């Protein structure tokens, strides 16, 4: 099954970046096509362009434009058709004691402390290993669209996870999730996505966008565990075939 959206903004202008090292596949060079920086971005515009494989980074919208490579495929989950597998159902039950709170995308030191613990445990020295709250705020919370922070807390109000989420007319976009690394048994990364899908279904959002998926990138492998999933082929949304991405995977 495939879904073809209406044509995007007529006459839109895209600018190619200079080549840079691919952050996902070793020994490869990447190029991005960036939506005209002179055009103001809002939730309505991004909600339309995300249906054509675009992604947001701060105030900019972009999509991959790498010569000779089409490994990055935008992936989304149809909220109404999603069916959790056995492992995901266990994760949902295991976190039944947590409650969610949706907050504005504003800098909070409690969030930053959790972010630092997460980065130190999962991605030490990485490009997002920010040492100062202001760096974190500029990189993760600067947004021209309706971005909100989904807090997940235990019964004692201990903060266990934060999911940075864009609320768009055409769906929810999971931007970045960080969580308490010592709570690995809870599978909080998986639970955050399950919560986003459930919330999208309850509130009438048709899709949850999980960003780009690369078949040969281990750290993206968790995304195809949520089924059914659809990928953007460049002309339409096509359901991801069963077995195409099957393997062991751990969500970030």
C-alpha positions as CSV (number, residue, x, y, z in Angstrom):
1,X,0.0,0.0,0.0
2,X,1.3,3.5,-0.8
3,X,0.1,7.0,-0.1
4,X,0.9,10.0,-2.3
5,X,0.4,13.4,-0.8
6,X,-0.4,16.6,-2.7
7,X,2.4,18.4,-4.3
8,X,4.5,20.6,-1.9
9,X,4.8,24.4,-1.9
10,X,5.0,25.4,-5.6
11,X,8.3,27.0,-6.6
12,X,10.0,26.3,-3.3
13,X,13.7,27.0,-3.2
14,X,16.2,24.6,-1.8
15,X,19.9,25.2,-1.2
16,X,22.5,22.4,-1.1
17,X,25.0,22.4,1.8
18,X,28.7,21.9,1.4
19,X,29.6,18.2,1.7
20,X,30.2,17.0,5.2
21,X,31.1,13.7,6.9
22,X,28.1,11.4,7.1
23,X,27.1,11.0,10.8
24,X,25.5,7.6,10.2
25,X,27.6,5.6,7.7
26,X,31.4,5.5,7.9
27,X,33.6,6.8,5.1
28,X,30.8,8.6,3.4
29,X,30.1,12.2,2.5
30,X,26.7,13.7,3.0
31,X,24.9,16.7,1.5
32,X,21.6,18.2,2.7
33,X,19.0,20.2,0.7
34,X,17.9,23.1,3.0
35,X,14.6,24.9,2.6
36,X,15.0,28.6,1.7
37,X,16.3,30.2,5.0
38,X,14.7,33.5,3.9
39,X,11.2,32.0,4.2
40,X,9.7,32.0,7.7
41,X,9.0,28.5,9.0
42,X,5.9,27.6,11.1
43,X,4.0,24.5,12.1
44,X,1.8,24.7,9.0
45,X,4.7,24.8,6.6
46,X,6.7,22.1,8.4
47,X,3.5,20.0,8.7
48,X,3.3,20.0,4.9
49,X,7.0,19.5,4.1
50,X,7.5,16.6,6.6
51,X,5.1,14.7,4.4
52,X,7.8,15.0,1.7
53,X,10.7,13.7,3.7
54,X,11.8,16.9,5.3
55,X,13.2,17.1,8.9
56,X,13.8,20.0,11.2
57,X,17.1,21.0,12.8
58,X,16.7,24.1,14.9
59,X,15.0,26.7,12.7
60,X,15.9,25.0,9.5
61,X,14.1,22.4,7.4
62,X,16.2,20.0,5.3
63,X,16.2,16.6,3.6
64,X,19.1,14.4,2.4
65,X,20.5,15.2,-1.0
66,X,23.6,13.0,-1.2
67,X,25.0,12.2,-4.7
68,X,24.8,8.5,-5.4
69,X,23.2,7.6,-2.0
70,X,19.6,7.2,-0.9
71,X,20.2,5.3,2.3
72,X,18.3,7.8,4.5
73,X,14.5,7.1,4.3
74,X,12.0,9.1,6.2
75,X,9.9,6.8,8.4
76,X,6.5,7.3,10.0
77,X,4.0,5.2,12.0
78,X,0.3,5.4,11.1
79,X,-1.1,5.9,14.6
80,X,-4.5,4.2,14.1
81,X,-3.0,1.1,12.5
82,X,-0.1,0.6,14.9
83,X,-0.1,-2.8,16.7
84,X,2.4,-3.3,19.5
85,X,4.4,-6.6,19.4
86,X,4.8,-8.8,22.5
87,X,8.0,-7.0,23.6
88,X,6.4,-3.6,23.2
89,X,3.3,-4.7,25.2
90,X,5.6,-5.8,28.0
91,X,7.4,-2.4,27.9
92,X,4.0,-0.6,28.1
93,X,2.9,-2.6,31.1
94,X,6.3,-2.3,32.8
95,X,5.9,1.5,32.7
96,X,2.3,1.7,33.8
97,X,3.3,3.5,36.9
98,X,4.7,6.5,35.0
99,X,2.7,9.6,34.2
100,X,3.3,12.1,31.4
101,X,3.3,15.9,31.6
102,X,3.4,18.1,28.5
103,X,5.4,21.3,28.9
104,X,6.6,24.2,26.7
105,X,10.0,23.8,25.1
106,X,11.8,26.0,27.7
107,X,15.2,25.5,29.3
108,X,14.9,23.6,32.6
109,X,17.9,22.7,34.7
110,X,16.3,19.4,35.8
111,X,15.9,18.4,32.2
112,X,19.5,19.4,31.4
113,X,20.9,17.4,34.3
114,X,19.1,14.3,33.0
115,X,20.3,15.1,29.5
116,X,23.9,15.2,30.8
117,X,23.6,11.9,32.5
118,X,22.1,10.4,29.4
119,X,24.9,11.7,27.1
120,X,27.6,10.7,29.5
121,X,26.3,7.1,29.5
122,X,25.2,6.7,25.9
123,X,27.1,9.2,23.7
124,X,30.2,10.5,25.5
125,X,32.1,13.0,23.4
126,X,29.5,13.0,20.7
127,X,28.4,16.1,18.7
128,X,25.4,16.5,21.1
129,X,27.4,16.2,24.3
130,X,26.7,19.7,25.4
131,X,28.4,20.9,28.6
132,X,26.4,24.1,29.3
133,X,22.6,24.5,29.6
134,X,22.7,27.3,27.1
135,X,24.2,25.1,24.4
136,X,21.6,22.5,25.0
137,X,18.9,25.1,24.8
138,X,20.1,26.5,21.5
139,X,20.6,23.1,19.9
140,X,17.5,21.3,21.2
141,X,14.9,23.8,22.2
142,X,15.2,26.6,19.6
143,X,12.2,26.0,17.3
144,X,9.9,28.0,15.0
145,X,7.1,25.4,15.3
146,X,5.0,24.1,18.1
147,X,7.6,22.1,20.0
148,X,6.7,20.6,23.4
149,X,8.5,18.5,26.0
150,X,6.9,15.3,27.2
151,X,8.1,14.5,30.7
152,X,7.8,11.0,32.0
153,X,7.8,10.8,35.8
154,X,7.5,8.0,38.4
155,X,5.0,8.1,41.3
156,X,7.5,9.9,43.4
157,X,7.8,12.7,40.7
158,X,11.3,11.6,39.8
159,X,12.0,12.6,36.2
160,X,12.9,9.6,34.1
161,X,12.6,10.8,30.5
162,X,12.0,13.8,28.3
163,X,10.8,13.5,24.7
164,X,11.2,16.6,22.6
165,X,8.2,16.5,20.2
166,X,7.0,18.7,17.4
167,X,3.2,19.0,17.4
168,X,2.2,19.5,13.7
169,X,-1.1,19.6,11.9
170,X,-0.2,16.4,10.0
171,X,1.3,14.5,13.0
172,X,3.7,14.3,15.9
173,X,7.4,14.4,15.1
174,X,9.7,12.7,17.6
175,X,12.8,15.0,17.7
176,X,14.9,13.6,20.5
177,X,14.4,11.6,23.6
178,X,16.7,11.3,26.6
179,X,16.2,9.3,29.7
180,X,17.7,8.0,33.0
181,X,20.4,5.5,31.9
182,X,20.2,3.6,35.2
183,X,16.6,2.6,34.3
184,X,17.6,0.3,31.4
185,X,15.1,-2.3,32.5
186,X,12.2,0.0,31.7
187,X,13.2,0.5,28.0
188,X,12.3,4.1,28.3
189,X,13.3,5.0,24.7
190,X,10.8,2.4,23.4
191,X,8.2,3.5,25.9
192,X,8.5,7.2,24.9
193,X,7.7,6.3,21.3
194,X,4.8,4.1,22.4
195,X,3.4,7.0,24.4
196,X,3.7,9.3,21.4
197,X,1.8,6.9,19.2
198,X,-0.9,6.4,21.9
199,X,-1.2,10.2,22.3
200,X,-1.4,10.7,18.6
201,X,-4.2,8.2,18.3
202,X,-6.1,9.8,21.2
203,X,-5.8,13.3,19.9
204,X,-6.4,12.6,16.3
205,X,-2.9,13.0,14.8
206,X,-2.6,10.7,11.9
207,X,1.1,9.9,12.1
208,X,4.1,9.8,14.3
209,X,7.3,10.7,12.4
210,X,10.5,9.1,13.7
211,X,12.9,10.9,11.4
212,X,15.3,9.1,9.0
213,X,15.9,5.3,9.0
214,X,18.9,3.7,7.4
215,X,18.8,-0.1,6.9
216,X,22.6,-0.5,7.6
217,X,22.8,1.8,10.6
218,X,22.6,0.0,13.9
219,X,21.7,3.0,16.0
220,X,18.6,3.5,13.8
221,X,17.5,-0.1,13.7
222,X,15.0,0.3,16.5
223,X,12.7,2.4,14.4
224,X,11.5,-0.4,12.1
225,X,10.4,-2.4,15.2
226,X,7.2,-0.2,15.2
227,X,4.8,-1.7,12.7
228,X,3.2,-1.0,10.4
229,X,5.7,1.6,9.3
230,X,5.8,3.7,6.2
231,X,8.8,5.1,4.4
232,X,9.0,8.0,1.9
233,X,10.3,6.7,-1.4
234,X,10.8,10.2,-2.9
235,X,7.4,10.1,-4.6
236,X,5.0,8.4,-2.2
237,X,4.7,6.7,1.3
238,X,5.2,3.0,1.0
239,X,4.6,0.4,3.7
240,X,7.9,-1.1,4.9
241,X,7.9,-4.8,4.0
242,X,8.0,-7.3,6.8
243,X,11.5,-8.7,7.3
244,X,13.2,-5.8,5.5
245,X,14.7,-4.4,8.7
246,X,14.4,-7.3,11.2
247,X,17.4,-7.6,13.6
248,X,18.3,-6.9,17.1
249,X,17.9,-3.2,17.9
250,X,18.0,-0.9,20.9
251,X,16.3,2.5,20.9
252,X,18.3,5.5,22.0
